[in-house]
């Protein structure tokens, strides 16, 4: 299968199963099979590490959606994401004892976009309207998540990891310690708006429980409901003539751009500002940070 599969480590079991599946497949051109095999191997490594999945037959909607979110957070182009998903579906269809059906692309909120020079940041007006809609629908939890993304650049799955202990410590210290992708832990400063939202949620959450995941509800389902809420309401609150995609991740872009402006205004060099923002975003790569700053021309022009 191109490169020989290493069957040791967390992903070894899944990769060995996939090797067998690959060798028995006769469909598709050699080039397609090779490209799809590499994509499937990446997916196997992801679900093995994040979910300790043991059998390919047990791949479910939860794993599929989590991988989509991971790719979005790495700012992969929509075309790349769709190719990866096509590959996973291709091989999943070959699993004779597969237990679950995988969702279609139209269920996954995939925008047609190419990253690197696309302004994805929400405007302040869009943010204000979405917060108001959350309150009108009695979703204080959704409002709090949106505030956390907008002012601390938390990813959606990072918000849903917050429990009462993390929230209490954040309020006390003025910064939140959060575990991000790959288990990487980072510390991010929080403002008064975040403190207010966390205090509200603490009053609604039993001690020791997660703030945004109701008891008895799977985390990935709770995340999907928030994403669907944004999808259902974004057209009515979008800025006139805006073609910017309004996804939860766009709030991270707004936060990063405003951090950059604040640091430059405070006298930091561009290089120092980029390094600091990279740490707060949780990837520590300046090339990725530049993607988050595509909205700067609009923000610097006062169109927020």
Secondary structure as the mmCIF struct_conf table of DSSP 4:
data_model
#
loop_
_struct_conf.conf_type_id
_struct_conf.id
_struct_conf.beg_label_comp_id
_struct_conf.beg_label_asym_id
_struct_conf.beg_label_seq_id
_struct_conf.end_label_comp_id
_struct_conf.end_label_asym_id
_struct_conf.end_label_seq_id
BEND BEND1 UNK A 3 UNK A 3
HELX_LH_PP_P HELX_LH_PP_P1 UNK A 4 UNK A 6
BEND BEND2 UNK A 9 UNK A 9
TURN_TY1_P TURN_TY1_P1 UNK A 10 UNK A 11
HELX_RH_AL_P HELX_RH_AL_P1 UNK A 12 UNK A 24
BEND BEND3 UNK A 28 UNK A 28
HELX_RH_AL_P HELX_RH_AL_P2 UNK A 30 UNK A 51
HELX_RH_3T_P HELX_RH_3T_P1 UNK A 56 UNK A 58
HELX_RH_AL_P HELX_RH_AL_P3 UNK A 61 UNK A 73
TURN_TY1_P TURN_TY1_P2 UNK A 74 UNK A 75
HELX_RH_AL_P HELX_RH_AL_P4 UNK A 78 UNK A 92
TURN_TY1_P TURN_TY1_P3 UNK A 93 UNK A 94
TURN_TY1_P TURN_TY1_P4 UNK A 96 UNK A 97
HELX_LH_PP_P HELX_LH_PP_P2 UNK A 101 UNK A 104
HELX_RH_3T_P HELX_RH_3T_P2 UNK A 105 UNK A 107
TURN_TY1_P TURN_TY1_P5 UNK A 108 UNK A 109
BEND BEND4 UNK A 115 UNK A 117
HELX_LH_PP_P HELX_LH_PP_P3 UNK A 121 UNK A 123
HELX_RH_AL_P HELX_RH_AL_P5 UNK A 124 UNK A 136
TURN_TY1_P TURN_TY1_P6 UNK A 137 UNK A 138
HELX_RH_AL_P HELX_RH_AL_P6 UNK A 140 UNK A 152
HELX_RH_AL_P HELX_RH_AL_P7 UNK A 156 UNK A 159
TURN_TY1_P TURN_TY1_P7 UNK A 160 UNK A 161
STRN STRN1 UNK A 163 UNK A 163
HELX_RH_AL_P HELX_RH_AL_P8 UNK A 164 UNK A 173
TURN_TY1_P TURN_TY1_P8 UNK A 174 UNK A 174
STRN STRN2 UNK A 175 UNK A 179
HELX_RH_3T_P HELX_RH_3T_P3 UNK A 181 UNK A 183
STRN STRN3 UNK A 185 UNK A 189
HELX_RH_AL_P HELX_RH_AL_P9 UNK A 192 UNK A 204
BEND BEND5 UNK A 205 UNK A 205
TURN_TY1_P TURN_TY1_P9 UNK A 207 UNK A 208
BEND BEND6 UNK A 209 UNK A 209
STRN STRN4 UNK A 210 UNK A 210
BEND BEND7 UNK A 211 UNK A 213
TURN_TY1_P TURN_TY1_P10 UNK A 215 UNK A 216
HELX_RH_AL_P HELX_RH_AL_P10 UNK A 219 UNK A 237
BEND BEND8 UNK A 238 UNK A 238
HELX_LH_PP_P HELX_LH_PP_P4 UNK A 239 UNK A 239
TURN_TY1_P TURN_TY1_P11 UNK A 240 UNK A 241
TURN_TY1_P TURN_TY1_P12 UNK A 248 UNK A 248
HELX_RH_AL_P HELX_RH_AL_P11 UNK A 249 UNK A 265
TURN_TY1_P TURN_TY1_P13 UNK A 266 UNK A 267
HELX_RH_AL_P HELX_RH_AL_P12 UNK A 270 UNK A 281
TURN_TY1_P TURN_TY1_P14 UNK A 282 UNK A 282
BEND BEND9 UNK A 283 UNK A 283
HELX_RH_AL_P HELX_RH_AL_P13 UNK A 286 UNK A 292
TURN_TY1_P TURN_TY1_P15 UNK A 293 UNK A 295
HELX_RH_AL_P HELX_RH_AL_P14 UNK A 296 UNK A 300
TURN_TY1_P TURN_TY1_P16 UNK A 301 UNK A 302
#
